[in-house]
Amino acid sequence: MSNSFMIILAIVSTVIWIAVSKEAVKPAKEINRLKIITLLSAGSVSAFVITITLFQSLSF
């Protein structure tokens, strides 16, 4: 993957995880479960893609 794509993906991933943390600190009655599940899924996938890409770029 190109370097600029990885930078954009890292920024998007950071924004997703910030949104997850903001949703998680709300009182229990105000938490939107569908929103938090969607954000957690998207954040996990983006972190996984970043991790795999970084490991592939390592030279052993």
Jmol script that loads the backbone (N, CA, C; Angstrom):
load data "model"
ATOM      1  N   MET A   1       0.839  -1.181   0.000  1.00  0.00           N
ATOM      2  CA  MET A   1       0.000   0.000   0.000  1.00  0.00           C
ATOM      3  C   MET A   1       0.883   1.243   0.000  1.00  0.00           C
ATOM      4  N   SER A   2       0.351   2.304  -0.532  1.00  0.00           N
ATOM      5  CA  SER A   2       1.136   3.519  -0.615  1.00  0.00           C
ATOM      6  C   SER A   2       1.240   4.200   0.752  1.00  0.00           C
ATOM      7  N   ASN A   3       2.242   5.001   0.880  1.00  0.00           N
ATOM      8  CA  ASN A   3       2.513   5.683   2.142  1.00  0.00           C
ATOM      9  C   ASN A   3       1.389   6.654   2.512  1.00  0.00           C
ATOM     10  N   SER A   4       0.861   7.373   1.527  1.00  0.00           N
ATOM     11  CA  SER A   4      -0.205   8.339   1.814  1.00  0.00           C
ATOM     12  C   SER A   4      -1.489   7.630   2.245  1.00  0.00           C
ATOM     13  N   PHE A   5      -1.760   6.458   1.664  1.00  0.00           N
ATOM     14  CA  PHE A   5      -2.930   5.694   2.074  1.00  0.00           C
ATOM     15  C   PHE A   5      -2.800   5.240   3.526  1.00  0.00           C
ATOM     16  N   MET A   6      -1.603   4.834   3.923  1.00  0.00           N
ATOM     17  CA  MET A   6      -1.381   4.400   5.296  1.00  0.00           C
ATOM     18  C   MET A   6      -1.548   5.554   6.275  1.00  0.00           C
ATOM     19  N   ILE A   7      -1.121   6.733   5.902  1.00  0.00           N
ATOM     20  CA  ILE A   7      -1.284   7.902   6.769  1.00  0.00           C
ATOM     21  C   ILE A   7      -2.760   8.223   6.933  1.00  0.00           C
ATOM     22  N   ILE A   8      -3.504   8.192   5.845  1.00  0.00           N
ATOM     23  CA  ILE A   8      -4.945   8.459   5.910  1.00  0.00           C
ATOM     24  C   ILE A   8      -5.639   7.400   6.745  1.00  0.00           C
ATOM     25  N   LEU A   9      -5.282   6.138   6.568  1.00  0.00           N
ATOM     26  CA  LEU A   9      -5.870   5.057   7.346  1.00  0.00           C
ATOM     27  C   LEU A   9      -5.562   5.205   8.837  1.00  0.00           C
ATOM     28  N   ALA A  10      -4.352   5.616   9.162  1.00  0.00           N
ATOM     29  CA  ALA A  10      -3.981   5.825  10.564  1.00  0.00           C
ATOM     30  C   ALA A  10      -4.784   6.967  11.184  1.00  0.00           C
ATOM     31  N   ILE A  11      -4.992   8.033  10.434  1.00  0.00           N
ATOM     32  CA  ILE A  11      -5.780   9.162  10.934  1.00  0.00           C
ATOM     33  C   ILE A  11      -7.233   8.745  11.141  1.00  0.00           C
ATOM     34  N   VAL A  12      -7.794   8.036  10.171  1.00  0.00           N
ATOM     35  CA  VAL A  12      -9.179   7.556  10.283  1.00  0.00           C
ATOM     36  C   VAL A  12      -9.323   6.612  11.473  1.00  0.00           C
ATOM     37  N   SER A  13      -8.357   5.741  11.645  1.00  0.00           N
ATOM     38  CA  SER A  13      -8.390   4.807  12.766  1.00  0.00           C
ATOM     39  C   SER A  13      -8.346   5.553  14.099  1.00  0.00           C
ATOM     40  N   THR A  14      -7.519   6.564  14.185  1.00  0.00           N
ATOM     41  CA  THR A  14      -7.439   7.368  15.403  1.00  0.00           C
ATOM     42  C   THR A  14      -8.762   8.059  15.701  1.00  0.00           C
ATOM     43  N   VAL A  15      -9.388   8.606  14.683  1.00  0.00           N
ATOM     44  CA  VAL A  15     -10.683   9.271  14.857  1.00  0.00           C
ATOM     45  C   VAL A  15     -11.746   8.273  15.316  1.00  0.00           C
ATOM     46  N   ILE A  16     -11.720   7.074  14.761  1.00  0.00           N
ATOM     47  CA  ILE A  16     -12.679   6.037  15.153  1.00  0.00           C
ATOM     48  C   ILE A  16     -12.496   5.686  16.623  1.00  0.00           C
ATOM     49  N   TRP A  17     -11.249   5.483  17.063  1.00  0.00           N
ATOM     50  CA  TRP A  17     -11.008   5.099  18.452  1.00  0.00           C
ATOM     51  C   TRP A  17     -11.327   6.237  19.418  1.00  0.00           C
ATOM     52  N   ILE A  18     -11.161   7.480  18.998  1.00  0.00           N
ATOM     53  CA  ILE A  18     -11.585   8.613  19.829  1.00  0.00           C
ATOM     54  C   ILE A  18     -13.094   8.610  19.976  1.00  0.00           C
ATOM     55  N   ALA A  19     -13.813   8.326  18.888  1.00  0.00           N
ATOM     56  CA  ALA A  19     -15.281   8.254  18.950  1.00  0.00           C
ATOM     57  C   ALA A  19     -15.730   7.110  19.854  1.00  0.00           C
ATOM     58  N   VAL A  20     -15.024   5.980  19.819  1.00  0.00           N
ATOM     59  CA  VAL A  20     -15.349   4.857  20.701  1.00  0.00           C
ATOM     60  C   VAL A  20     -15.178   5.266  22.155  1.00  0.00           C
ATOM     61  N   SER A  21     -14.081   5.922  22.461  1.00  0.00           N
ATOM     62  CA  SER A  21     -13.846   6.312  23.846  1.00  0.00           C
ATOM     63  C   SER A  21     -14.852   7.341  24.335  1.00  0.00           C
ATOM     64  N   LYS A  22     -15.255   8.261  23.460  1.00  0.00           N
ATOM     65  CA  LYS A  22     -16.274   9.247  23.849  1.00  0.00           C
ATOM     66  C   LYS A  22     -17.624   8.577  24.094  1.00  0.00           C
ATOM     67  N   GLU A  23     -17.944   7.573  23.298  1.00  0.00           N
ATOM     68  CA  GLU A  23     -19.206   6.851  23.469  1.00  0.00           C
ATOM     69  C   GLU A  23     -19.169   5.998  24.743  1.00  0.00           C
ATOM     70  N   ALA A  24     -18.008   5.469  25.054  1.00  0.00           N
ATOM     71  CA  ALA A  24     -17.888   4.563  26.200  1.00  0.00           C
ATOM     72  C   ALA A  24     -17.992   5.282  27.544  1.00  0.00           C
ATOM     73  N   VAL A  25     -17.683   6.564  27.591  1.00  0.00           N
ATOM     74  CA  VAL A  25     -17.722   7.283  28.866  1.00  0.00           C
ATOM     75  C   VAL A  25     -19.098   7.856  29.180  1.00  0.00           C
ATOM     76  N   LYS A  26     -20.041   7.694  28.282  1.00  0.00           N
ATOM     77  CA  LYS A  26     -21.402   8.169  28.532  1.00  0.00           C
ATOM     78  C   LYS A  26     -22.064   7.304  29.604  1.00  0.00           C
ATOM     79  N   PRO A  27     -23.056   7.854  30.283  1.00  0.00           N
ATOM     80  CA  PRO A  27     -23.813   7.023  31.228  1.00  0.00           C
ATOM     81  C   PRO A  27     -24.471   5.846  30.504  1.00  0.00           C
ATOM     82  N   ALA A  28     -24.726   4.774  31.231  1.00  0.00           N
ATOM     83  CA  ALA A  28     -25.226   3.526  30.636  1.00  0.00           C
ATOM     84  C   ALA A  28     -26.524   3.719  29.853  1.00  0.00           C
ATOM     85  N   LYS A  29     -27.381   4.592  30.298  1.00  0.00           N
ATOM     86  CA  LYS A  29     -28.671   4.784  29.621  1.00  0.00           C
ATOM     87  C   LYS A  29     -28.539   5.541  28.306  1.00  0.00           C
ATOM     88  N   GLU A  30     -27.441   6.278  28.132  1.00  0.00           N
ATOM     89  CA  GLU A  30     -27.271   7.090  26.926  1.00  0.00           C
ATOM     90  C   GLU A  30     -26.438   6.402  25.848  1.00  0.00           C
ATOM     91  N   ILE A  31     -25.848   5.256  26.162  1.00  0.00           N
ATOM     92  CA  ILE A  31     -24.980   4.581  25.197  1.00  0.00           C
ATOM     93  C   ILE A  31     -25.815   3.949  24.089  1.00  0.00           C
ATOM     94  N   ASN A  32     -25.449   4.262  22.855  1.00  0.00           N
ATOM     95  CA  ASN A  32     -26.079   3.671  21.691  1.00  0.00           C
ATOM     96  C   ASN A  32     -25.291   2.404  21.340  1.00  0.00           C
ATOM     97  N   ARG A  33     -25.855   1.242  21.658  1.00  0.00           N
ATOM     98  CA  ARG A  33     -25.122  -0.022  21.506  1.00  0.00           C
ATOM     99  C   ARG A  33     -24.772  -0.321  20.049  1.00  0.00           C
ATOM    100  N   LEU A  34     -25.662  -0.021  19.131  1.00  0.00           N
ATOM    101  CA  LEU A  34     -25.375  -0.263  17.717  1.00  0.00           C
ATOM    102  C   LEU A  34     -24.202   0.604  17.253  1.00  0.00           C
ATOM    103  N   LYS A  35     -24.184   1.847  17.687  1.00  0.00           N
ATOM    104  CA  LYS A  35     -23.103   2.754  17.314  1.00  0.00           C
ATOM    105  C   LYS A  35     -21.764   2.265  17.870  1.00  0.00           C
ATOM    106  N   ILE A  36     -21.749   1.849  19.127  1.00  0.00           N
ATOM    107  CA  ILE A  36     -20.487   1.419  19.722  1.00  0.00           C
ATOM    108  C   ILE A  36     -19.997   0.107  19.111  1.00  0.00           C
ATOM    109  N   ILE A  37     -20.915  -0.799  18.754  1.00  0.00           N
ATOM    110  CA  ILE A  37     -20.516  -2.046  18.096  1.00  0.00           C
ATOM    111  C   ILE A  37     -19.950  -1.759  16.716  1.00  0.00           C
ATOM    112  N   THR A  38     -20.581  -0.855  15.983  1.00  0.00           N
ATOM    113  CA  THR A  38     -20.093  -0.484  14.656  1.00  0.00           C
ATOM    114  C   THR A  38     -18.718   0.171  14.735  1.00  0.00           C
ATOM    115  N   LEU A  39     -18.549   1.093  15.685  1.00  0.00           N
ATOM    116  CA  LEU A  39     -17.265   1.766  15.832  1.00  0.00           C
ATOM    117  C   LEU A  39     -16.173   0.796  16.270  1.00  0.00           C
ATOM    118  N   LEU A  40     -16.495  -0.107  17.188  1.00  0.00           N
ATOM    119  CA  LEU A  40     -15.510  -1.095  17.622  1.00  0.00           C
ATOM    120  C   LEU A  40     -15.094  -2.007  16.475  1.00  0.00           C
ATOM    121  N   SER A  41     -16.053  -2.405  15.664  1.00  0.00           N
ATOM    122  CA  SER A  41     -15.738  -3.265  14.524  1.00  0.00           C
ATOM    123  C   SER A  41     -14.850  -2.536  13.521  1.00  0.00           C
ATOM    124  N   ALA A  42     -15.214  -1.313  13.188  1.00  0.00           N
ATOM    125  CA  ALA A  42     -14.426  -0.532  12.231  1.00  0.00           C
ATOM    126  C   ALA A  42     -13.025  -0.247  12.777  1.00  0.00           C
ATOM    127  N   GLY A  43     -12.940   0.076  14.057  1.00  0.00           N
ATOM    128  CA  GLY A  43     -11.644   0.332  14.666  1.00  0.00           C
ATOM    129  C   GLY A  43     -10.764  -0.897  14.692  1.00  0.00           C
ATOM    130  N   SER A  44     -11.359  -2.040  14.980  1.00  0.00           N
ATOM    131  CA  SER A  44     -10.592  -3.290  15.011  1.00  0.00           C
ATOM    132  C   SER A  44     -10.080  -3.662  13.627  1.00  0.00           C
ATOM    133  N   VAL A  45     -10.927  -3.520  12.635  1.00  0.00           N
ATOM    134  CA  VAL A  45     -10.512  -3.839  11.263  1.00  0.00           C
ATOM    135  C   VAL A  45      -9.401  -2.894  10.806  1.00  0.00           C
ATOM    136  N   SER A  46      -9.552  -1.622  11.079  1.00  0.00           N
ATOM    137  CA  SER A  46      -8.514  -0.673  10.649  1.00  0.00           C
ATOM    138  C   SER A  46      -7.196  -0.924  11.383  1.00  0.00           C
ATOM    139  N   ALA A  47      -7.254  -1.243  12.671  1.00  0.00           N
ATOM    140  CA  ALA A  47      -6.030  -1.550  13.416  1.00  0.00           C
ATOM    141  C   ALA A  47      -5.385  -2.829  12.887  1.00  0.00           C
ATOM    142  N   PHE A  48      -6.198  -3.812  12.531  1.00  0.00           N
ATOM    143  CA  PHE A  48      -5.679  -5.062  11.976  1.00  0.00           C
ATOM    144  C   PHE A  48      -4.985  -4.814  10.637  1.00  0.00           C
ATOM    145  N   VAL A  49      -5.596  -4.017   9.774  1.00  0.00           N
ATOM    146  CA  VAL A  49      -5.002  -3.708   8.461  1.00  0.00           C
ATOM    147  C   VAL A  49      -3.686  -2.956   8.640  1.00  0.00           C
ATOM    148  N   ILE A  50      -3.653  -2.000   9.553  1.00  0.00           N
ATOM    149  CA  ILE A  50      -2.421  -1.254   9.804  1.00  0.00           C
ATOM    150  C   ILE A  50      -1.334  -2.182  10.317  1.00  0.00           C
ATOM    151  N   THR A  51      -1.681  -3.059  11.248  1.00  0.00           N
ATOM    152  CA  THR A  51      -0.706  -3.989  11.816  1.00  0.00           C
ATOM    153  C   THR A  51      -0.143  -4.930  10.760  1.00  0.00           C
ATOM    154  N   ILE A  52      -1.010  -5.515   9.946  1.00  0.00           N
ATOM    155  CA  ILE A  52      -0.561  -6.441   8.893  1.00  0.00           C
ATOM    156  C   ILE A  52       0.343  -5.715   7.904  1.00  0.00           C
ATOM    157  N   THR A  53      -0.031  -4.518   7.511  1.00  0.00           N
ATOM    158  CA  THR A  53       0.765  -3.749   6.550  1.00  0.00           C
ATOM    159  C   THR A  53       2.137  -3.409   7.125  1.00  0.00           C
ATOM    160  N   LEU A  54       2.173  -3.023   8.388  1.00  0.00           N
ATOM    161  CA  LEU A  54       3.460  -2.709   9.001  1.00  0.00           C
ATOM    162  C   LEU A  54       4.341  -3.936   9.129  1.00  0.00           C
ATOM    163  N   PHE A  55       3.773  -5.087   9.472  1.00  0.00           N
ATOM    164  CA  PHE A  55       4.561  -6.310   9.542  1.00  0.00           C
ATOM    165  C   PHE A  55       5.070  -6.738   8.172  1.00  0.00           C
ATOM    166  N   GLN A  56       4.287  -6.510   7.136  1.00  0.00           N
ATOM    167  CA  GLN A  56       4.729  -6.866   5.792  1.00  0.00           C
ATOM    168  C   GLN A  56       5.889  -5.985   5.322  1.00  0.00           C
ATOM    169  N   SER A  57       5.951  -4.774   5.842  1.00  0.00           N
ATOM    170  CA  SER A  57       7.016  -3.874   5.416  1.00  0.00           C
ATOM    171  C   SER A  57       8.336  -4.149   6.143  1.00  0.00           C
ATOM    172  N   LEU A  58       8.319  -4.983   7.183  1.00  0.00           N
ATOM    173  CA  LEU A  58       9.555  -5.350   7.879  1.00  0.00           C
ATOM    174  C   LEU A  58      10.379  -6.294   7.024  1.00  0.00           C
ATOM    175  N   SER A  59      11.666  -6.093   7.046  1.00  0.00           N
ATOM    176  CA  SER A  59      12.539  -7.009   6.317  1.00  0.00           C
ATOM    177  C   SER A  59      13.295  -7.869   7.328  1.00  0.00           C
ATOM    178  N   PHE A  60      13.176  -9.159   7.170  1.00  0.00           N
ATOM    179  CA  PHE A  60      13.811 -10.097   8.099  1.00  0.00           C
ATOM    180  C   PHE A  60      15.107 -10.600   7.543  1.00  0.00           C
TER     181      PHE A  60
END
end "model"
wireframe off; spacefill off
backbone 0.3
color backbone group
